[in-house]
């Protein structure tokens, strides 16, 4: 995917992006993955990372997993100063394109019950709630909704 009208570039991430992905994770998630975990996950055939570049800086990322015929959105994170500019939506769209290219039938995700803005984005792209997992998140302890959609 190339530049959009808003100047966002979404591209496949490489090993050289690990530090930026890790940093954004620590800014966005209280239980962010360690840098070694990110690096190891990026090497797997089952996973794909995309980064959003804005003004020459990696401003966000998304991690997607692909197993058999199911995709999973593992996480999307955007630097606080770049939020509300369409980066998360652009990353989500790129991940959905990858699901289609890999012949996935369904994509799943999990989202904190308090994360209303993420839920609104997912609903915009036809994700439906399948139910809640009790206490699945830590720091703070919170329930999470399981959501999915057909590809």
C-alpha positions in Angstrom: 0.0 0.0 0.0 1.4 3.4 -0.9 0.8 7.0 0.3 -2.8 7.9 1.0 -4.4 11.3 0.7 -3.6 11.9 4.3 0.1 11.1 3.8 0.0 7.8 5.6 2.2 5.0 4.3 1.3 1.4 5.4 4.1 -1.0 4.7 5.2 -4.5 5.8 7.5 -4.2 8.8 11.0 -5.7 8.9 13.5 -6.5 11.6 14.8 -3.0 11.4 11.4 -1.8 12.8 11.5 -3.9 16.0 12.7 -1.0 18.2 9.9 1.3 17.0 7.3 -1.4 17.3 8.4 -2.2 20.8 8.5 1.5 21.8 5.0 2.1 20.5 3.8 -1.0 22.3 5.1 0.4 25.6 3.3 3.6 25.0 0.0 1.9 24.2 -0.3 -1.2 26.3 0.3 -1.7 30.0 1.3 -5.3 29.3 3.4 -4.7 26.1 5.5 -7.5 24.7 9.2 -7.4 25.4 11.4 -6.5 22.5 12.7 -10.0 22.2 9.2 -11.3 22.0 8.4 -8.9 19.2 11.5 -9.8 17.3 10.9 -13.5 17.6 7.2 -13.2 16.6 8.2 -11.2 13.5 10.3 -14.2 12.3 7.3 -16.6 12.2 5.5 -17.5 9.0 2.2 -17.2 10.9 2.6 -13.5 11.7 2.8 -10.3 9.8 3.5 -6.8 11.1 2.6 -3.6 9.3 3.8 -0.2 10.2 2.1 3.2 9.5 4.6 5.8 8.5 3.6 9.5 8.8 6.0 12.4 8.3 8.9 9.9 8.0 8.3 8.4 11.4 6.8 5.0 12.4 3.7 6.3 14.0 1.8 3.0 14.5 1.9 -0.7 13.9 -0.4 -3.8 13.7 0.4 -7.4 14.3 -1.7 -10.1 12.6 -1.5 -13.9 12.9 -2.6 -16.4 10.2 -3.2 -20.0 11.1 -4.9 -22.4 8.7 -7.9 -20.4 7.5 -8.2 -18.0 10.5 -6.7 -14.6 11.0 -6.2 -12.9 14.3 -5.6 -9.2 14.9 -3.2 -9.4 17.8 -2.8 -5.7 18.4 -2.8 -2.3 16.8 -0.9 0.6 18.5 -0.5 4.2 17.5 1.7 6.8 19.2 -0.5 9.1 21.3 0.5 12.2 19.3 -0.7 10.6 16.1 -4.1 9.2 17.2 -7.3 10.2 15.6 -5.7 10.6 12.1 -6.8 7.3 10.6 -3.7 5.3 11.2 -5.4 2.4 13.1 -8.0 2.2 10.4 -5.4 2.1 7.6 -3.5 -0.6 9.5 -6.7 -2.6 10.0 -7.6 -2.3 6.3 -4.1 -3.5 5.3 -4.5 -6.5 7.7 -7.9 -7.4 6.2 -6.3 -7.2 2.7 -3.6 -9.7 3.9 -6.3 -12.0 5.3 -7.9 -12.1 1.9 -4.6 -12.6 0.1 -3.9 -15.6 2.4 -7.4 -17.0 1.9 -8.5 -16.6 5.5 -12.2 -17.3 6.1 -12.5 -15.4 9.4 -10.6 -13.0 11.5 -10.8 -12.7 15.3 -9.7 -10.1 17.8 -10.0 -9.4 21.5 -10.5 -5.9 22.8 -10.8 -4.4 26.3 -14.5 -3.7 27.3 -13.4 -0.1 28.1 -11.8 0.5 24.7 -14.9 2.0 23.1 -13.0 3.8 20.3 -11.4 0.5 19.1 -14.8 -1.2 19.3 -16.3 1.5 17.2 -13.6 1.0 14.5 -14.1 -2.7 14.5 -17.8 -2.4 14.2 -17.3 -0.1 11.3 -15.6 -3.0 9.5 -18.4 -5.4 10.4 -16.8 -7.1 13.4 -19.4 -8.6 15.7 -19.1 -9.4 19.4 -19.1 -13.1 20.2 -19.0 -12.7 23.9 -16.7 -11.7 26.7 -13.8 -13.3 28.4 -13.7 -12.5 32.1 -10.6 -11.0 33.6 -8.5 -11.7 30.5 -6.5 -8.5 30.7 -4.1 -7.5 33.5 -2.8 -4.0 34.5 -5.6 -3.3 35.2 -7.7 -6.5 35.4 -10.5 -6.2 32.9 -12.8 -8.3 30.7 -12.3 -8.5 27.0 -14.8 -8.8 24.1 -14.1 -11.5 21.5 -15.0 -10.1 18.0 -14.9 -11.6 14.6 -15.9 -11.1 11.0 -15.9 -13.1 7.8 -13.4 -12.2 5.1 
